[in-house]
Structure formats: C-alpha cells, structure tokens
C-alpha cells in the first residue's frame, strides 16, 4: 500500500518531533529542503518542497509526483498549515489528518470542505494532547524513546570526548526573540552550573549573534580551560551529537529542547505564551508562570502578533526569575550528581 506523509508546515522542532515516527513510517515524506542536512542521515523516501521555488511551482510539481505514486492514504502532520492543507486537498486517496481549528486569512484554504470520508481522524484542538501524541494517532505509529539519532562520525567523536566530564547543554537563543528568556539570567544560571563542577555547552543558531557575543564575553576564561564550548550557527547534526550526551539541558521552547528530550536527556524548558501542553518534549520539566492569560499563542497568527497585542509585555516569560529556574536544576543535581 502506497502512503505519503505531508509535513511542509511547522518549524525545525516540529520536524524533529516527527523523526521517531518517520523512522517507522513505510512511505514517502513531503518535507521542506530547509531540513536536508538533518534528513541526509536517514534512508527516508523524500519529496522535497524546494524553498527557492514559488509556492505554485512546488504545489504543481509535488501534486504531479503524488499522482504518479498513487497513494491509498495521505497523512497530514499536525499542526496543519496552509501548504499541508493545499496538498491534502489536491491529493488522491484517503486523507488522515488533524485540524487544529486555528485560521487566519492566509490559511483560508484550510476551510476547503472535504467529504466526511476524508476525516477519519479529527481531534479537537482543545484536547490536551501533545504534538507527538496527535501524530502518533494520525499515523497509527507508537514512537520509541529515547530515540537513537543518526550521527556524523566527526561530531560523535568530538562530543564523546567532551562528555568524559559531565556537561549541561544550554540553549539561550530563539528564532523569535519573544520566546527567549533573558540572556543575562541564562548566564547567571550557567555560572552556577560551572560552580557545581559541570561543564557547559551553549547551542546557538545563526540568528543568535547578539547572544553569542554576550556569552563569548562572559566565558572567555572558561572557554580557554575547555569547560565551556559554544556551538554557534553550526550543523544541526553537531547540536544533536552534543545534545544526546548532555547530563541535562536548559532551553527556551525550541528545537534543541526537542532534541535532548527525545534523546532521553533531562530537559528543562522555559515557556512563556506558547501552549506547553501541546509542544513539551518527552522527558522534560516545564518552567513557567501560571498567569491567567497564559498560554495565549495562536498557531495561525504567530509570534509577531503576540508581541504586538500583549498588554503586559510578555510578563509570562519576562518575570520568570533566576531563582525559580535554579531551584529546579539544583533539585535535579542533588538527586543525580556526585559533588565529590
């Protein structure tokens, strides 16, 4: 039976969440070529959405390919987005997907009425199932954790060598800065971790230049002593190798949190306005303020809308204290770390 999974909406963290499911999936996967580096280590059958081409060109080309494959079942991964919904609507075969119920003008195509037979699974968005739980239901696949990420040998050896001493993986950046906890608080926590005899690896994306300069200025001595390493704008596969060998991680709501959680590493995730009950990775401990208005995030409208409309300057994230985070980490350390 030919099957196709359409997964061309969502960020890197969403795609990483799907890897344990895709590893068991027998079929084709439609995914953005932004993630070629990640998928290069797996033997998946992939149809690439080419980001340099127009949306119309991609839709026409991919739809033709789908008709050539003649799938009996076409899956749409959650959260559904405009690209996924267009391809679902145009595809042959039985559709299995989850409608998240969130719309804006750019996603009007989500309202395309399909027959009842195309809705064999429709989970109400308000149900508190995580992203991975919903996709597990959609695909009928139970993912296995910890997930054994494929690795590049160079990064594997490098991280294994550094892992001879315990280290924490710290991820203080974010693509959308409204999701990032205060960098100065991350630095203070990192210094406390070092004082406990645990090394630190910082994982930063290309968009985290400001955070890189601040961290570099604060840990020059520790870098020279090889107690601190900074991964800045490098391969996601390098982050994976360091992430899976960390003693624990402290992250914003991000792809790095999903990497360490899926790998079975204790993961502390700092949440603000996003729906933690939908996106929290496995093996994670959520750190958040339970404000009446939080979480408020609407997937369709996005992070920029939150920044513009929030009347309390994203206090749900800004007012999480250094002490609140440190107490969580300290409790974990005193249960799992030998200090002498």
N, C-alpha and C positions, 0 to 999 in steps of 0.2 A: 504494500500500500504506500503510495507516494504521499509525503507530508511536507508542508512548508511552514516555517515559523517566521512571522514578520516582526522584526524588532528594530525599526528605524526611528523610534522616538525614545526620549529619555537620555539621561547623561551616562557618563562612564560608570558611576556607581550602580546604576540600574543594570547595565550590561554585565558588570562583574557579578551581581547577584544572580544572573541567569546562567553563569558558567557551569555550576553543578547540575543544572537541569539540562543544558545543551550537551553536556558530556554524556548523557544517557539518551539523547534525542536522536532518532533514526530518521533523518530527513534533511531538507535544505533550510538554510537560515538566511533571511534577508537582513542585512545589517550595514551600518554606515562604514565607509572606508576610513573614517577617523580612527577606527579601532583595529586597523590592520596589524599593527605591531603586537597588540595583545593576542589576536586570533592566529597570528603566524605560528604559534607553538602548538596548535591543536589541529587535528585532522577533520575539521568540520567541512561540510559541503556548503559553500557560501555564495550568495548572490550579493554583490556589493552595491550599495547605494553610493554613487560617486558624488561627493560633495562639490566638486568643481563644475559639475554639470547642473543645468537648471532642474527645478523640481519636475517640470513637464517632461523633459527628456528622460529623467530617471523613471518616472511613472510609466511612460510608454515602453521603455526598454525592459523594465522589470516585469511588467504585466505580460509582455510577449513571452518572456522566459518562463513565467509561471504557467502560461497556457501550454507551452511546449512540454513542461513536466507533467501536466495533467494531474494535479494533486486531488486526492479524495478528501483530505482535510487540510484546512488552512488555519493556523493559530495566530492570534494577535496578542502580543505580550502586553501586560499591564505595567505602567499606566498607558492606556491607549492615547495616541496622539494623532495629529492630522495626517501624517504620512502613512501611519499604520492603517487608519480608517479608510483612506482613499484606496490603498492597495487591497484591503479586505473587500471593499465594495465592488471592486473590479475583478476580483479573483473568482475562478470557478471552484466548485467543491463546497463541502460543508464548512461553515465558519465556526470557530470556537474562540471566544474572547470575553473580556470583562470590560464593561462600560463603566468608566469612573464617574459619570454624571456631571463632569465639570466642562463648561463650554465658554468660549468667547467668540467673537466674530470670525477669528482666524480658524476656528475649529467647527464652523457650521456644517462642514461635510460629515461631522460625527452624527448629525441628525438624519442622515440618509436612512430612510426606512427599509430595512431588510425584512425578509419573511420571518415568521416565528421559528421556522426550522433552522435559521441561522443563529438563533440564540439558545443553544443547548445549555450554555452556562452564562448566567448574568448575576453577578454578585453585587448587591447594593454597596455603594461606596462607603456608607456609614458603618458597615460592619468592620470591626477592628481586626482585620486580617492583614498580615504584613505582605509586602510586595512579593516575597518569595513564596509565601503560603498561597497567595492567589494564583501565581504562575504554576505552582505545583498542582493545583486543582485543574487549571486550564489544560495543562499538558498531560495530566494523569501520571506524573513522574514524581517520585519522592527523592529529593536531593540528599546526598550524603555529606555529612560534616564530621570532622574537618575535611575540607576539600583539598585535594592534592594538586596544587597549581603546577603546571608545566614551567620549567625554568631554563634560562640560558646558563650554560655551564660557568661562564666567567662570573656572573653575578652570584651564582650559587656558591662558588668557592670563596669569593670575597666576603659574602655575608656569613658563611660558616666560620671563617677565620675571626671575624669581628665578634661573633656570637660565643667565642670561648670565654668571654666575660659577658654577664647579663647586660642587656640594654633595653631601653624603652624607645618606642617609635613615637615621635611627636609630630602631629600634622597641624600647624597653626594657620595655614592659609585657606583660601577658598576661591573658587571661580567667581562667585557672587559674594562680595565682601559683607553683605548684610547677614550672611550665615557664619561669619567668623568671629570668634571670641577675641577679646582684647589681646594683642600680641604681647604687651608688657606683662600680662598675667601668665601667659604661656611661658615666658622667660623665667619668671619667678618660680613657677612650678618646676621647670626644668632644672633650675639650680638646686632646688630641694631634692630632686631625684638624684642628682650627681652627689650631693652630700650623703646620701644613703648608700653610696658605693655602686650605683648603677649608671652605666654609660647612657648616652642619648644619641639617637639618630633623628634628625629633622628631615621630613619629606615635604618638599615644596614644589609647586607647579611653576610653569613659565610665567604665569600671571602674578606670582608672589614675589616680585622683585623687591618691593619695599620691605617685606618681612625678611627676605634673605639678607639684605644689608643690615637690618637691625640685629638679627641673630648673629651674623658674622662679627659685628662689632662687640657683642656681648660675650662671645665664647672663643675668642682668638687663642687664649692660653690653653683651653681645654681641647681645641682642635689640634694644636701642636702636640699635645700629650696623647692624642688619639683616643680621647674619652668622648669626644663629640664628632660626629660626621654630619655633613649637610648634603642631602640629595636635592639638587635644585634644577628643575626643568629637564631631568634626565628620563630615561626609558621607564615606562610603567612596569616593565618586567624586572628592572632593578629594584623598584619600590616593593614589588611582590616578594622578591627574594629576601630583602631585609624585613619586610612585614611579617612573613611567616615564621621567622626565627626570633622575633622580639619576645621579651619577657612579658610585656604588656604594651598597649598603645593608648595614647590620649589624642583624640581627634575632634575636629569640627564634624558636622554632618557632611560626609564626603566619601569619595571613592576609596580613600585609604582606610577609612573605618570599615568598609565592607570587605576589603582585602584581609585585614587582620582578623575580623570576626569570623569570616568564612574559613580562614586557615586554622581556627581554633584557639587564637590568641585572645587573652582577656583584653577587652576593648572598652575604654571609657569614651563615650560620645557626648559632646556638649550640644544640646539642642536649644533653639530659640523658638521661632514661629512655625517650623515645619512639623508635619504630623509624625511624631516619633513612633507611634503605634503602627504606622504603615511602613516606615523605612528603616527602623532599627535593625542592624545586622545581627546574626546569631552571636551568642557568647558576649553580648555587650551589656554594659551598665549605663543607663541613661542618666545624664546630669542636666537638670532643667528646673526652671521656676514654674510653679503651677499657678500662673496668672489667669484671671477669668477670661481674658481674650485670647489666650494661647492654648493650642496652636490655631493659627488663623490662615495658614497657607492654602491657597487655591492653585492646584497644579496648572490649570489653564491660563491663569493670569500671571503667575511667575513672581520672581524675587523683586523685580523693579517696582511692581505695583505695591508690594508690601512696604518698601522703603518710602514710597510717595504717600501712601494712605495711613501708615501707622501714626497714631496721635501721641504715643508715649516714647517715640524714638527707639523702638525695638528694645524696650526695657527687659523683655523676657530673656534676652541674651546678654545685654549690657550689664545687668545687675547681678548676674551670677558671680559670686565672689571667689577670689583665690582660695580662701579657706574652705569653702564648700567643696571645691574640686580636690584640694589636697587631702581633706579628711577621707574622701572616697578612696583615693590612691593609697594613703597611709594605712587604711584598714586592710586593703589587699596585701600590701607589703608585709605587714606584721603577721599575716597568716601564711605567706608564701615565700618569704625571703629570709635567708640567714644573714645576719649582720656581723657575724664573726666566725 
